[in-house]
Amino acid sequence: MPSDSIAEVADPIKDEDTNLSATPVNTLEPATTSSKLVQAVTVLDTLMTCVKRQVLGRDDVIELAIIALIADGHVLLEDFPGSGKTTLAKALGEAIVSDDTTADEFILPFRRIQFTPDLLPSDVTGVPVFDSNSNAFHFRHGPIFAHLVLADEINRTSPKVQSAMLEAMGEKQVTVDNVTYPLDSLFFVIATQNPLDLIGTYPLPTPQLDRFLFKVTMDHIDRDSELDVLETYKERRDQADTEKITVNRDEVLAARKTIDEEVVVSTAVKTALVDISRNLRDDDRVLQGNSTRSMVLLMPALQACAALRHRSYVSAEDIELLLPRVLGHRIELAPGVSDFEKVLAESMRKPMEVLARGTLN
């Protein structure tokens, strides 16, 4: 990737989905491109390449997963069995390695938890085990101790187990018998739930849903991608074992910090987000609007999205891409209203027009 691609802050942005055309929000005060930012974008590109080699036809979901990882959030996937969710999570988890010899030996790159109705909180977090040799209890780490955790069918377990995930996802720690154990700084959860089979499930409560930055509803991949999966599955299987492309855990954490510091979010973008939120709360079709917290969580995601597009600033394009993913599971519509996309589009129209006009000045 050429290093000057990030610094091109004077070119207009054209959104194919709308008629809006906006120039960068930081035209008057262009952000300087540092070598750190170039390196951070290279890390993101490498992660995209790693996962795309194993997961075909899911580029949009892969991108959202990497954005959430860099933004220090989590992802909830609504999908059906066999859609590639485990492959995606495993490919992303195994693409990140650690060279730190002092790292916690109990923290693995990737772990998968199959949630079932009989699962206990200790099955997720871990449990103290008595050692007869030392005549003392020792904590046995649960599967939640990993860089990336796939929480499969999270809505099929009891609320008691679901609540065990709240502290982990919110505070990056677990508490067992009044002792707190830290999780890795890179801790990231990809959770799934089947939207069709609702028998024997426990819908996620609002506080649990709020722990997820994105909620993504997946569909079947297109015909060409599905054919490509069948044609190349042996090649990709062998490639995963012999030709692994990886990035260092410290590089990912450094990229997260660099993007947070150097990708510019202008006041105009923040104003647009506030106005969209207020429009939603004032809409009679909305029973409960989004919180200020949701906008705070959105900020680093917008920065990561801009970096993936080799930009050092957040634009209207990033808002239009991510806002439906962030608000879709946070907005509660009034009875009889079902078209969330229409409600959101109408709430966004005026603030986005103001943003577009402001960036042309």
N, C-alpha and C positions, 0 to 999 in steps of 0.2 A: 504494500500500500504506500503510495507516495506521501511523504510527510506534509506536503503543502496542501493536501486535500482537505485537511481539517481547517486550514487557515482561510479558505475561500469563503469569507463571510459576506461578500458583496453580491453574490449571485442570488437571484430570486428563487423562491421555492414554489413549485407548482404542484398542487394537490390534484391528482387525477380523479378523486372521488367527488370533489366539489369544484365550484367555480372560483374559489378563493385563490388569490395569488399574493403571496406575502414575501417581503424581503426580510432578512434576518432582524431579529428584535434588538440586536446590539450594534446596529450599523453606525451609530454615532460614536460608540466606544467599543471598537472591535477588540475581541479577546485575542491575546497573543497565543501562538501555538508553541507549547513547550515540548521538549523531547519526552518528558514524562507522559504527557497526554498522547503523543504518538505511540509510545510503548503500551499504554493502557488500551488503546484502540486495537493494537496488534494482538493483545491477549484476548480481547472479545472476539476478534475475527478467528483466532485459532480455536476457541471454544466452539464457535459456530461450525467450523470445518470439521472438528472432531465428531460432533453429534450428527451432522448431516451425512456423514459417511455411513452411519448405522441406521438412521431414521429417515425414510424417504417420504416425500409428500407432506411433511409437517413443518415446513420452514417457518410458518407464522407462530406455531406453538413453541418451537425451539427458540425463536427470537424472544418471545415473552418469558420463557423460562430463564434465559440468560439475563434479560433485563431485571427480572425479579431477584436473581442471584446477586447481581451487582448492586441493586437497590436495597439489599438486605431485607427482602420480603419473602413471601411464600406463595405457592400456586395451588389452586384447587381445580382439578380437571373433572368435568362431567363427561363420561365416555362409556363405552361398552367394552366387554371383554375382547381381548385380542386386537386392540387398536394401536398398540405400540407404546403404551405409557411406561411399562417396565423397561423396555429397551431404551426409551428416551432418558429416563431417570438414571439408569445404569451407565449409559454412555456418557452422560454429563458428569456423574459422580466419579467414574474411573478416568475421566480426562484430567482430573485434578489430583496431583500427587504432592507429597510433602517430603522434603529433604531434611527436615528438622529432626535431629536425633533426640532432642529433648521433648518432642511432642508426646502427648498422651498415647500410650500403646493401645488403649482401649477404643480410641476413636479411629474408625475405619473410613475409607473413601465413600462407600455406599452400603446402605442396609435397607432391606425391605421388610415392612411389618404388615402382615395380613390381619386386618381387623375382623374379629368374629364376635358374636354375642357373648361368648363365655370368656373373653379376654379380660384380664385384670390389669389395673394400673401398674402394678409391679412388673408385669410382663413387658411393659413398654419402657419404664424408667430404670428398672433394676431393683434388686432386693439385697438386704444384708444376709449373708450366709455364715453360719458358725463353722469355724475351723478348729477341729479337735486338737490339732498339733500345736497351735498357738494359743488355744483356749480363749479365742476372741472372735468377734464378728468382723467380717470383711465384706465390703460392698461389691456385689457382682453387677457390673454395668449392663444395662439393657440395650436393646437395639437402637435406641434413640441417640446413642453416642456415635455420631457419624458426621461426615461433611454434608452428605446428602441423604435424606431419608425419604423413601417412598412409602407413604401411608395409604395402603391399598384398601379401598372400600371403607373409608373412615366413618361413613354414616351407618355401618352395619354393627358397630359396637355400642356399648351402653354409654349414657351421658357421663358416668363416673370415669370411664376410660378416656372419653373425649376431653374431659376437664383436665386430665393429666397432661394433655398436650398444650394447654393454655400457657402454663408457666414456661415450658420449653420454648414455644414459638414466640412468646412475648418478651421473655427475659433471658433466654439462652442459658437456662439452668434448670435443674430438677432438684426437688427437696424430698428426701426420704428419711424418715425417723429424725426430723429436725436437723438434718445435715444437708447442706446445699452443695451440689456438685456442678461445676461449670461445664457447659457444652463448648464446642469449638466455635471460634469467632466466625467461621464460614458456615455454620449450621444453617441448612436450607431444607425445607419440606416441600415435596410434591405430593399432594393428596389426591385421591380419586374417589368418585362416587358414581354409581350406576344410575342414570336418570330414569331408566325404564322399570327396573325391578325395585319396588318400594316395600315389598312384604318383608317384615322383620327388620326394618331399618329404624334408625333414630335420627330424624332431621337435625342438622347442625344448628345450634342456637345462634342468635345474633352475635354474642361475644366471640364465639368460635369462628364464625364466618369472617368477622372483622380482622382476624389474625392473618387472613389471606389477602395479599396485595391484589392478585388477579383471580377471577373465576372464569375459566375458559370452557366453553361447550364445543366438543370436538365432533366432527362429522366424518363420514367415510372419505378416504383419500380418492383423488380422481382416477380415472381409468388407466391413464398412462403411468402414473406413479405406482398403482397396484400391480401392473404388469412388470414394471421395473423391479419391484420387490421380489417377484417370483423369479425373474431372470437372474438376479444378482445375489440371492440370499446366501449361496455357498461362498461366493467371493467375499461378501461382507463378513461372513462368519470367520473365514480364515484370516481376513485382514484384521479383525478385532484382536486376534491372538498374536499376530506376527508384526503388524505395522501400526502400533499404537502411537498416536500423537497426543502429547500431554502438555499441560501447563502446571507450573508450580503453585501450590496453595498461597505462598507469600506473594506471588505475582498477581493473583486474583485479588487478594486483600489490598495490595498496593494500587491496583487499577481502580478498585472501589473508592479508595481515598482520593486518588488523583482526579477522577471524574467528578466527585463531589466538590472538589476545590476549584477545578478549572473549566468546567462546562457552565456557561453563563445562563442563568434564568433571570430574564429582565423583569422589571416592575410591571411592564405591560402584560406579560404572560401571567404573572401572579394576579393582577387585577382581573384578567379574563376568567381565571379559575374561581375567584371569589364571586364574581357576578353570575357565573353559571350556577354555582352552588345556591346563591340567593334566589335565582329564578326558579330552581327546582323546589326549594322550600316554600316558595310563595304560590306554586302551581296547585290548583284545586285537585288535580289528578294525582298528586303525590301525598300519601298519608304521612310518610316520614322521610325527610330529606337526608342528605349525607352530612356527616360531621366535619368539623374543621380538621380533625385528625386524619380523615381520608385524604384531604388535600396535602397535608404534611407528608404523608406516606407516598403521595404521587410525585412529589418534587424530585427525589433521587431517581425514580423510575423514568421521568421525563429526561433527566440528564443522561442516563444510561442509553435511552432510546436515541438521543441525539448523537452520542458517541458511536453507536453502532452504525449510524449513517454518515460517519466521518465528519461530524460537525462539532464545533466548540460552543454551540449555543442551542437553546431550546426554541423550537418554532411551533407555529400553528399545526403543522403536520403531526408533530409528536402528541399534541393534545388530542387531536381527532382520532389518533390511533389508540391511545391508552385510556382515555377517559371512560369509554363504555365498558372496558374490562375492569376498571377500578370501581365504578359505581353500580354495575349491574346487579351485584349481590348485596349492595348496601342501601339501595333505594327501595322503599316499600310503597307500592302503588295503591291507590284507593280501590275499594271493591268495584268490580266491573271494568276496570282499566287494565289492559294486558299488554299494550304496545309500548314497552319501555323505550325502544329506539326512537319512536316518534316523539315522545315526551322529551327525551334528552336532546334530540335534534332541534326542537323548537326552543329549548332553554339555551342552547349553545349559539343559535343563529346570530343574535344581536351582539353578544360579547365577542364572538369571533370576527364579525364584520368590523367592530371597533378596533380589534387587534390588527386586522389586516390594513385598515386605513392608517392607523398610527404608525405602522412600520414603513409606510410609504412616505412619511413626512421627513 
